[in-house]
Amino acid sequence: MSAIAIVFLIVAAVVVWGGLLASIGFLTARPEVSSYPPGGEDGPGED
């Protein structure tokens, strides 16, 4: 492999794993939505 290919491999791995770790951190800090916007209820007879 050339040097540029190895650099791009490392950059891609950092982006993917960094995004995964960031999303895990965000979900552990805020696991549930505290409030929902209005208008989310179904009417009678709607599934």
C-alpha positions as CSV (number, residue, x, y, z in Angstrom):
1,M,0.0,0.0,0.0
2,S,1.2,3.5,-0.7
3,A,1.6,6.1,2.0
4,I,-1.5,8.1,0.8
5,A,-3.6,5.0,1.0
6,I,-2.5,4.3,4.6
7,V,-3.2,7.9,5.5
8,F,-6.7,7.7,4.1
9,L,-7.3,4.4,5.8
10,I,-6.4,5.9,9.2
11,V,-8.5,9.0,8.6
12,A,-11.5,6.9,7.6
13,A,-11.1,4.7,10.7
14,V,-10.8,7.7,13.0
15,V,-14.0,9.3,11.4
16,V,-16.0,6.1,11.8
17,W,-14.9,5.1,15.3
18,G,-14.9,8.7,16.5
19,G,-18.5,9.0,15.3
20,L,-19.5,5.8,17.0
21,L,-17.8,6.9,20.3
22,A,-19.4,10.3,20.1
23,S,-22.9,8.9,19.6
24,I,-22.4,6.4,22.5
25,G,-21.4,9.3,24.7
26,F,-24.3,11.4,23.6
27,L,-26.8,8.6,24.3
28,T,-25.3,7.8,27.7
29,A,-25.6,11.5,28.7
30,R,-29.2,11.9,27.4
31,P,-30.8,8.5,27.1
32,E,-34.4,9.6,26.7
33,V,-36.2,12.6,25.2
34,S,-37.6,14.7,28.1
35,S,-40.4,16.3,26.1
36,Y,-42.0,15.8,22.7
37,P,-43.4,18.4,20.4
38,P,-47.3,18.9,20.4
39,G,-49.4,17.0,17.9
40,G,-48.0,13.5,18.2
41,E,-51.2,11.8,19.5
42,D,-53.3,9.6,17.2
43,G,-56.9,10.4,16.8
44,P,-59.7,7.9,17.5
45,G,-59.6,4.9,15.1
46,E,-56.1,5.7,13.8
47,D,-53.3,3.2,14.3
